[in-house]
Amino acid sequence: MSEFGSRSGNRIMESLGYALYLHCQELRRPKRCRRLMRVASTKLQLTNELIWQQRCQWQLAAPSYQERSALNRERQYRDILEQNMQRQQLKQQQQKQQRLQHATRSKLEAGSSNSIQFKID
């Protein structure tokens, strides 16, 4: 293996190790405190690293049918995970907008009820 190949192999193992560490730390949190987007992002990072690692190994030897099938399943999983994360982000943005609208509406209603009471007195 060339010097460059061993360096990239070390980078993969370091980033995989750190991503696994982060993922395990997040899973150790109590379920009510777990940040689902962080869990999903570490899953996505791990999946991308594994796909990249597999593709690097294929430069050395031709992949078997089983290896290609496994890589296709990993890619499908990655794509589904990305779609779910995008949907979740959109949902969070919509909820944030609704909370802001509700807070603004409540302030306006509180302000108008105060002015009505003032006029009646």
Chimera marker file (.cmm) of the C-alpha trace (Angstrom):
<marker_set name="trace">
<marker id="1" x="0.000" y="0.000" z="0.000" r="1" g="1" b="0" radius="0.5"/>
<marker id="2" x="1.298" y="3.455" z="-0.818" r="1" g="1" b="0" radius="0.5"/>
<marker id="3" x="2.072" y="6.095" z="1.766" r="1" g="1" b="0" radius="0.5"/>
<marker id="4" x="-0.998" y="8.088" z="0.667" r="1" g="1" b="0" radius="0.5"/>
<marker id="5" x="-3.233" y="5.036" z="0.994" r="1" g="1" b="0" radius="0.5"/>
<marker id="6" x="-2.167" y="4.391" z="4.573" r="1" g="1" b="0" radius="0.5"/>
<marker id="7" x="-2.730" y="8.038" z="5.500" r="1" g="1" b="0" radius="0.5"/>
<marker id="8" x="-6.241" y="8.041" z="4.070" r="1" g="1" b="0" radius="0.5"/>
<marker id="9" x="-6.919" y="4.742" z="5.818" r="1" g="1" b="0" radius="0.5"/>
<marker id="10" x="-5.909" y="6.302" z="9.137" r="1" g="1" b="0" radius="0.5"/>
<marker id="11" x="-8.154" y="9.305" z="8.464" r="1" g="1" b="0" radius="0.5"/>
<marker id="12" x="-11.083" y="6.986" z="7.825" r="1" g="1" b="0" radius="0.5"/>
<marker id="13" x="-10.519" y="5.027" z="11.006" r="1" g="1" b="0" radius="0.5"/>
<marker id="14" x="-10.101" y="8.210" z="13.087" r="1" g="1" b="0" radius="0.5"/>
<marker id="15" x="-13.264" y="9.786" z="11.719" r="1" g="1" b="0" radius="0.5"/>
<marker id="16" x="-15.219" y="6.526" z="12.070" r="1" g="1" b="0" radius="0.5"/>
<marker id="17" x="-14.008" y="6.100" z="15.610" r="1" g="1" b="0" radius="0.5"/>
<marker id="18" x="-14.950" y="9.632" z="16.555" r="1" g="1" b="0" radius="0.5"/>
<marker id="19" x="-18.344" y="9.391" z="14.862" r="1" g="1" b="0" radius="0.5"/>
<marker id="20" x="-19.047" y="6.159" z="16.753" r="1" g="1" b="0" radius="0.5"/>
<marker id="21" x="-17.987" y="7.831" z="19.988" r="1" g="1" b="0" radius="0.5"/>
<marker id="22" x="-20.370" y="10.756" z="19.382" r="1" g="1" b="0" radius="0.5"/>
<marker id="23" x="-23.184" y="8.405" z="18.439" r="1" g="1" b="0" radius="0.5"/>
<marker id="24" x="-22.726" y="6.303" z="21.584" r="1" g="1" b="0" radius="0.5"/>
<marker id="25" x="-22.583" y="9.429" z="23.755" r="1" g="1" b="0" radius="0.5"/>
<marker id="26" x="-25.859" y="10.654" z="22.308" r="1" g="1" b="0" radius="0.5"/>
<marker id="27" x="-27.523" y="7.265" z="22.783" r="1" g="1" b="0" radius="0.5"/>
<marker id="28" x="-26.445" y="7.205" z="26.433" r="1" g="1" b="0" radius="0.5"/>
<marker id="29" x="-28.450" y="10.351" z="27.122" r="1" g="1" b="0" radius="0.5"/>
<marker id="30" x="-31.887" y="9.855" z="28.660" r="1" g="1" b="0" radius="0.5"/>
<marker id="31" x="-34.482" y="9.293" z="25.963" r="1" g="1" b="0" radius="0.5"/>
<marker id="32" x="-36.310" y="12.545" z="26.748" r="1" g="1" b="0" radius="0.5"/>
<marker id="33" x="-33.070" y="14.547" z="26.302" r="1" g="1" b="0" radius="0.5"/>
<marker id="34" x="-31.846" y="12.777" z="23.186" r="1" g="1" b="0" radius="0.5"/>
<marker id="35" x="-31.381" y="15.018" z="20.182" r="1" g="1" b="0" radius="0.5"/>
<marker id="36" x="-32.812" y="13.023" z="17.300" r="1" g="1" b="0" radius="0.5"/>
<marker id="37" x="-31.223" y="15.159" z="14.607" r="1" g="1" b="0" radius="0.5"/>
<marker id="38" x="-27.795" y="14.625" z="16.164" r="1" g="1" b="0" radius="0.5"/>
<marker id="39" x="-28.363" y="10.858" z="16.260" r="1" g="1" b="0" radius="0.5"/>
<marker id="40" x="-29.474" y="10.917" z="12.623" r="1" g="1" b="0" radius="0.5"/>
<marker id="41" x="-26.521" y="13.070" z="11.563" r="1" g="1" b="0" radius="0.5"/>
<marker id="42" x="-24.014" y="10.702" z="13.169" r="1" g="1" b="0" radius="0.5"/>
<marker id="43" x="-25.752" y="7.771" z="11.462" r="1" g="1" b="0" radius="0.5"/>
<marker id="44" x="-25.453" y="9.648" z="8.182" r="1" g="1" b="0" radius="0.5"/>
<marker id="45" x="-21.782" y="10.407" z="8.790" r="1" g="1" b="0" radius="0.5"/>
<marker id="46" x="-21.056" y="6.772" z="9.641" r="1" g="1" b="0" radius="0.5"/>
<marker id="47" x="-22.901" y="5.523" z="6.579" r="1" g="1" b="0" radius="0.5"/>
<marker id="48" x="-21.066" y="7.956" z="4.304" r="1" g="1" b="0" radius="0.5"/>
<marker id="49" x="-17.709" y="6.949" z="5.770" r="1" g="1" b="0" radius="0.5"/>
<marker id="50" x="-18.483" y="3.249" z="5.321" r="1" g="1" b="0" radius="0.5"/>
<marker id="51" x="-19.560" y="3.807" z="1.718" r="1" g="1" b="0" radius="0.5"/>
<marker id="52" x="-16.402" y="5.796" z="1.039" r="1" g="1" b="0" radius="0.5"/>
<marker id="53" x="-14.238" y="3.154" z="2.719" r="1" g="1" b="0" radius="0.5"/>
<marker id="54" x="-15.831" y="0.389" z="0.659" r="1" g="1" b="0" radius="0.5"/>
<marker id="55" x="-15.266" y="2.313" z="-2.579" r="1" g="1" b="0" radius="0.5"/>
<marker id="56" x="-11.594" y="2.825" z="-1.664" r="1" g="1" b="0" radius="0.5"/>
<marker id="57" x="-11.185" y="-0.911" z="-1.118" r="1" g="1" b="0" radius="0.5"/>
<marker id="58" x="-12.635" y="-1.581" z="-4.559" r="1" g="1" b="0" radius="0.5"/>
<marker id="59" x="-9.695" y="0.206" z="-6.114" r="1" g="1" b="0" radius="0.5"/>
<marker id="60" x="-7.536" y="-2.686" z="-4.954" r="1" g="1" b="0" radius="0.5"/>
<marker id="61" x="-9.828" y="-5.541" z="-6.010" r="1" g="1" b="0" radius="0.5"/>
<marker id="62" x="-13.000" y="-5.948" z="-8.048" r="1" g="1" b="0" radius="0.5"/>
<marker id="63" x="-16.110" y="-6.179" z="-5.855" r="1" g="1" b="0" radius="0.5"/>
<marker id="64" x="-18.233" y="-9.285" z="-5.673" r="1" g="1" b="0" radius="0.5"/>
<marker id="65" x="-21.964" y="-9.290" z="-6.313" r="1" g="1" b="0" radius="0.5"/>
<marker id="66" x="-22.637" y="-9.421" z="-2.554" r="1" g="1" b="0" radius="0.5"/>
<marker id="67" x="-20.382" y="-6.431" z="-1.916" r="1" g="1" b="0" radius="0.5"/>
<marker id="68" x="-22.097" y="-4.382" z="-4.618" r="1" g="1" b="0" radius="0.5"/>
<marker id="69" x="-25.504" y="-5.342" z="-3.215" r="1" g="1" b="0" radius="0.5"/>
<marker id="70" x="-24.435" y="-4.355" z="0.285" r="1" g="1" b="0" radius="0.5"/>
<marker id="71" x="-23.179" y="-1.003" z="-0.970" r="1" g="1" b="0" radius="0.5"/>
<marker id="72" x="-26.449" y="-0.375" z="-2.788" r="1" g="1" b="0" radius="0.5"/>
<marker id="73" x="-28.377" y="-1.106" z="0.422" r="1" g="1" b="0" radius="0.5"/>
<marker id="74" x="-26.120" y="1.309" z="2.325" r="1" g="1" b="0" radius="0.5"/>
<marker id="75" x="-26.763" y="3.988" z="-0.296" r="1" g="1" b="0" radius="0.5"/>
<marker id="76" x="-30.517" y="3.440" z="-0.107" r="1" g="1" b="0" radius="0.5"/>
<marker id="77" x="-30.365" y="3.681" z="3.680" r="1" g="1" b="0" radius="0.5"/>
<marker id="78" x="-28.349" y="6.905" z="3.385" r="1" g="1" b="0" radius="0.5"/>
<marker id="79" x="-30.832" y="8.416" z="0.944" r="1" g="1" b="0" radius="0.5"/>
<marker id="80" x="-33.818" y="7.535" z="3.151" r="1" g="1" b="0" radius="0.5"/>
<marker id="81" x="-32.030" y="8.929" z="6.195" r="1" g="1" b="0" radius="0.5"/>
<marker id="82" x="-31.281" y="12.196" z="4.364" r="1" g="1" b="0" radius="0.5"/>
<marker id="83" x="-34.916" y="12.513" z="3.263" r="1" g="1" b="0" radius="0.5"/>
<marker id="84" x="-36.144" y="11.906" z="6.816" r="1" g="1" b="0" radius="0.5"/>
<marker id="85" x="-33.711" y="14.504" z="8.169" r="1" g="1" b="0" radius="0.5"/>
<marker id="86" x="-34.889" y="17.065" z="5.608" r="1" g="1" b="0" radius="0.5"/>
<marker id="87" x="-38.525" y="16.391" z="6.524" r="1" g="1" b="0" radius="0.5"/>
<marker id="88" x="-37.711" y="16.747" z="10.210" r="1" g="1" b="0" radius="0.5"/>
<marker id="89" x="-35.892" y="20.042" z="9.628" r="1" g="1" b="0" radius="0.5"/>
<marker id="90" x="-38.838" y="21.360" z="7.624" r="1" g="1" b="0" radius="0.5"/>
<marker id="91" x="-41.233" y="20.280" z="10.378" r="1" g="1" b="0" radius="0.5"/>
<marker id="92" x="-39.098" y="22.021" z="13.026" r="1" g="1" b="0" radius="0.5"/>
<marker id="93" x="-39.019" y="25.225" z="10.956" r="1" g="1" b="0" radius="0.5"/>
<marker id="94" x="-42.795" y="25.147" z="10.552" r="1" g="1" b="0" radius="0.5"/>
<marker id="95" x="-43.294" y="24.594" z="14.281" r="1" g="1" b="0" radius="0.5"/>
<marker id="96" x="-40.968" y="27.497" z="15.044" r="1" g="1" b="0" radius="0.5"/>
<marker id="97" x="-42.918" y="29.765" z="12.690" r="1" g="1" b="0" radius="0.5"/>
<marker id="98" x="-46.213" y="28.697" z="14.284" r="1" g="1" b="0" radius="0.5"/>
<marker id="99" x="-44.860" y="29.421" z="17.764" r="1" g="1" b="0" radius="0.5"/>
<marker id="100" x="-43.711" y="32.874" z="16.646" r="1" g="1" b="0" radius="0.5"/>
<marker id="101" x="-47.076" y="33.606" z="15.052" r="1" g="1" b="0" radius="0.5"/>
<marker id="102" x="-48.885" y="32.436" z="18.170" r="1" g="1" b="0" radius="0.5"/>
<marker id="103" x="-46.671" y="34.574" z="20.416" r="1" g="1" b="0" radius="0.5"/>
<marker id="104" x="-47.183" y="37.622" z="18.186" r="1" g="1" b="0" radius="0.5"/>
<marker id="105" x="-50.934" y="37.046" z="18.105" r="1" g="1" b="0" radius="0.5"/>
<marker id="106" x="-51.041" y="36.691" z="21.905" r="1" g="1" b="0" radius="0.5"/>
<marker id="107" x="-49.127" y="39.951" z="22.365" r="1" g="1" b="0" radius="0.5"/>
<marker id="108" x="-51.457" y="41.763" z="19.989" r="1" g="1" b="0" radius="0.5"/>
<marker id="109" x="-54.543" y="40.400" z="21.725" r="1" g="1" b="0" radius="0.5"/>
<marker id="110" x="-53.146" y="41.337" z="25.135" r="1" g="1" b="0" radius="0.5"/>
<marker id="111" x="-52.370" y="44.840" z="23.895" r="1" g="1" b="0" radius="0.5"/>
<marker id="112" x="-55.832" y="45.336" z="22.384" r="1" g="1" b="0" radius="0.5"/>
<marker id="113" x="-57.631" y="44.069" z="25.517" r="1" g="1" b="0" radius="0.5"/>
<marker id="114" x="-55.621" y="46.520" z="27.639" r="1" g="1" b="0" radius="0.5"/>
<marker id="115" x="-56.606" y="49.424" z="25.416" r="1" g="1" b="0" radius="0.5"/>
<marker id="116" x="-60.273" y="48.402" z="25.510" r="1" g="1" b="0" radius="0.5"/>
<marker id="117" x="-60.228" y="48.259" z="29.301" r="1" g="1" b="0" radius="0.5"/>
<marker id="118" x="-58.581" y="51.635" z="29.420" r="1" g="1" b="0" radius="0.5"/>
<marker id="119" x="-61.279" y="53.191" z="27.221" r="1" g="1" b="0" radius="0.5"/>
<marker id="120" x="-64.114" y="51.717" z="29.288" r="1" g="1" b="0" radius="0.5"/>
<marker id="121" x="-62.791" y="53.052" z="32.595" r="1" g="1" b="0" radius="0.5"/>
<link id1="1" id2="2" r="1" g="1" b="0" radius="0.2"/>
<link id1="2" id2="3" r="1" g="1" b="0" radius="0.2"/>
<link id1="3" id2="4" r="1" g="1" b="0" radius="0.2"/>
<link id1="4" id2="5" r="1" g="1" b="0" radius="0.2"/>
<link id1="5" id2="6" r="1" g="1" b="0" radius="0.2"/>
<link id1="6" id2="7" r="1" g="1" b="0" radius="0.2"/>
<link id1="7" id2="8" r="1" g="1" b="0" radius="0.2"/>
<link id1="8" id2="9" r="1" g="1" b="0" radius="0.2"/>
<link id1="9" id2="10" r="1" g="1" b="0" radius="0.2"/>
<link id1="10" id2="11" r="1" g="1" b="0" radius="0.2"/>
<link id1="11" id2="12" r="1" g="1" b="0" radius="0.2"/>
<link id1="12" id2="13" r="1" g="1" b="0" radius="0.2"/>
<link id1="13" id2="14" r="1" g="1" b="0" radius="0.2"/>
<link id1="14" id2="15" r="1" g="1" b="0" radius="0.2"/>
<link id1="15" id2="16" r="1" g="1" b="0" radius="0.2"/>
<link id1="16" id2="17" r="1" g="1" b="0" radius="0.2"/>
<link id1="17" id2="18" r="1" g="1" b="0" radius="0.2"/>
<link id1="18" id2="19" r="1" g="1" b="0" radius="0.2"/>
<link id1="19" id2="20" r="1" g="1" b="0" radius="0.2"/>
<link id1="20" id2="21" r="1" g="1" b="0" radius="0.2"/>
<link id1="21" id2="22" r="1" g="1" b="0" radius="0.2"/>
<link id1="22" id2="23" r="1" g="1" b="0" radius="0.2"/>
<link id1="23" id2="24" r="1" g="1" b="0" radius="0.2"/>
<link id1="24" id2="25" r="1" g="1" b="0" radius="0.2"/>
<link id1="25" id2="26" r="1" g="1" b="0" radius="0.2"/>
<link id1="26" id2="27" r="1" g="1" b="0" radius="0.2"/>
<link id1="27" id2="28" r="1" g="1" b="0" radius="0.2"/>
<link id1="28" id2="29" r="1" g="1" b="0" radius="0.2"/>
<link id1="29" id2="30" r="1" g="1" b="0" radius="0.2"/>
<link id1="30" id2="31" r="1" g="1" b="0" radius="0.2"/>
<link id1="31" id2="32" r="1" g="1" b="0" radius="0.2"/>
<link id1="32" id2="33" r="1" g="1" b="0" radius="0.2"/>
<link id1="33" id2="34" r="1" g="1" b="0" radius="0.2"/>
<link id1="34" id2="35" r="1" g="1" b="0" radius="0.2"/>
<link id1="35" id2="36" r="1" g="1" b="0" radius="0.2"/>
<link id1="36" id2="37" r="1" g="1" b="0" radius="0.2"/>
<link id1="37" id2="38" r="1" g="1" b="0" radius="0.2"/>
<link id1="38" id2="39" r="1" g="1" b="0" radius="0.2"/>
<link id1="39" id2="40" r="1" g="1" b="0" radius="0.2"/>
<link id1="40" id2="41" r="1" g="1" b="0" radius="0.2"/>
<link id1="41" id2="42" r="1" g="1" b="0" radius="0.2"/>
<link id1="42" id2="43" r="1" g="1" b="0" radius="0.2"/>
<link id1="43" id2="44" r="1" g="1" b="0" radius="0.2"/>
<link id1="44" id2="45" r="1" g="1" b="0" radius="0.2"/>
<link id1="45" id2="46" r="1" g="1" b="0" radius="0.2"/>
<link id1="46" id2="47" r="1" g="1" b="0" radius="0.2"/>
<link id1="47" id2="48" r="1" g="1" b="0" radius="0.2"/>
<link id1="48" id2="49" r="1" g="1" b="0" radius="0.2"/>
<link id1="49" id2="50" r="1" g="1" b="0" radius="0.2"/>
<link id1="50" id2="51" r="1" g="1" b="0" radius="0.2"/>
<link id1="51" id2="52" r="1" g="1" b="0" radius="0.2"/>
<link id1="52" id2="53" r="1" g="1" b="0" radius="0.2"/>
<link id1="53" id2="54" r="1" g="1" b="0" radius="0.2"/>
<link id1="54" id2="55" r="1" g="1" b="0" radius="0.2"/>
<link id1="55" id2="56" r="1" g="1" b="0" radius="0.2"/>
<link id1="56" id2="57" r="1" g="1" b="0" radius="0.2"/>
<link id1="57" id2="58" r="1" g="1" b="0" radius="0.2"/>
<link id1="58" id2="59" r="1" g="1" b="0" radius="0.2"/>
<link id1="59" id2="60" r="1" g="1" b="0" radius="0.2"/>
<link id1="60" id2="61" r="1" g="1" b="0" radius="0.2"/>
<link id1="61" id2="62" r="1" g="1" b="0" radius="0.2"/>
<link id1="62" id2="63" r="1" g="1" b="0" radius="0.2"/>
<link id1="63" id2="64" r="1" g="1" b="0" radius="0.2"/>
<link id1="64" id2="65" r="1" g="1" b="0" radius="0.2"/>
<link id1="65" id2="66" r="1" g="1" b="0" radius="0.2"/>
<link id1="66" id2="67" r="1" g="1" b="0" radius="0.2"/>
<link id1="67" id2="68" r="1" g="1" b="0" radius="0.2"/>
<link id1="68" id2="69" r="1" g="1" b="0" radius="0.2"/>
<link id1="69" id2="70" r="1" g="1" b="0" radius="0.2"/>
<link id1="70" id2="71" r="1" g="1" b="0" radius="0.2"/>
<link id1="71" id2="72" r="1" g="1" b="0" radius="0.2"/>
<link id1="72" id2="73" r="1" g="1" b="0" radius="0.2"/>
<link id1="73" id2="74" r="1" g="1" b="0" radius="0.2"/>
<link id1="74" id2="75" r="1" g="1" b="0" radius="0.2"/>
<link id1="75" id2="76" r="1" g="1" b="0" radius="0.2"/>
<link id1="76" id2="77" r="1" g="1" b="0" radius="0.2"/>
<link id1="77" id2="78" r="1" g="1" b="0" radius="0.2"/>
<link id1="78" id2="79" r="1" g="1" b="0" radius="0.2"/>
<link id1="79" id2="80" r="1" g="1" b="0" radius="0.2"/>
<link id1="80" id2="81" r="1" g="1" b="0" radius="0.2"/>
<link id1="81" id2="82" r="1" g="1" b="0" radius="0.2"/>
<link id1="82" id2="83" r="1" g="1" b="0" radius="0.2"/>
<link id1="83" id2="84" r="1" g="1" b="0" radius="0.2"/>
<link id1="84" id2="85" r="1" g="1" b="0" radius="0.2"/>
<link id1="85" id2="86" r="1" g="1" b="0" radius="0.2"/>
<link id1="86" id2="87" r="1" g="1" b="0" radius="0.2"/>
<link id1="87" id2="88" r="1" g="1" b="0" radius="0.2"/>
<link id1="88" id2="89" r="1" g="1" b="0" radius="0.2"/>
<link id1="89" id2="90" r="1" g="1" b="0" radius="0.2"/>
<link id1="90" id2="91" r="1" g="1" b="0" radius="0.2"/>
<link id1="91" id2="92" r="1" g="1" b="0" radius="0.2"/>
<link id1="92" id2="93" r="1" g="1" b="0" radius="0.2"/>
<link id1="93" id2="94" r="1" g="1" b="0" radius="0.2"/>
<link id1="94" id2="95" r="1" g="1" b="0" radius="0.2"/>
<link id1="95" id2="96" r="1" g="1" b="0" radius="0.2"/>
<link id1="96" id2="97" r="1" g="1" b="0" radius="0.2"/>
<link id1="97" id2="98" r="1" g="1" b="0" radius="0.2"/>
<link id1="98" id2="99" r="1" g="1" b="0" radius="0.2"/>
<link id1="99" id2="100" r="1" g="1" b="0" radius="0.2"/>
<link id1="100" id2="101" r="1" g="1" b="0" radius="0.2"/>
<link id1="101" id2="102" r="1" g="1" b="0" radius="0.2"/>
<link id1="102" id2="103" r="1" g="1" b="0" radius="0.2"/>
<link id1="103" id2="104" r="1" g="1" b="0" radius="0.2"/>
<link id1="104" id2="105" r="1" g="1" b="0" radius="0.2"/>
<link id1="105" id2="106" r="1" g="1" b="0" radius="0.2"/>
<link id1="106" id2="107" r="1" g="1" b="0" radius="0.2"/>
<link id1="107" id2="108" r="1" g="1" b="0" radius="0.2"/>
<link id1="108" id2="109" r="1" g="1" b="0" radius="0.2"/>
<link id1="109" id2="110" r="1" g="1" b="0" radius="0.2"/>
<link id1="110" id2="111" r="1" g="1" b="0" radius="0.2"/>
<link id1="111" id2="112" r="1" g="1" b="0" radius="0.2"/>
<link id1="112" id2="113" r="1" g="1" b="0" radius="0.2"/>
<link id1="113" id2="114" r="1" g="1" b="0" radius="0.2"/>
<link id1="114" id2="115" r="1" g="1" b="0" radius="0.2"/>
<link id1="115" id2="116" r="1" g="1" b="0" radius="0.2"/>
<link id1="116" id2="117" r="1" g="1" b="0" radius="0.2"/>
<link id1="117" id2="118" r="1" g="1" b="0" radius="0.2"/>
<link id1="118" id2="119" r="1" g="1" b="0" radius="0.2"/>
<link id1="119" id2="120" r="1" g="1" b="0" radius="0.2"/>
<link id1="120" id2="121" r="1" g="1" b="0" radius="0.2"/>
</marker_set>
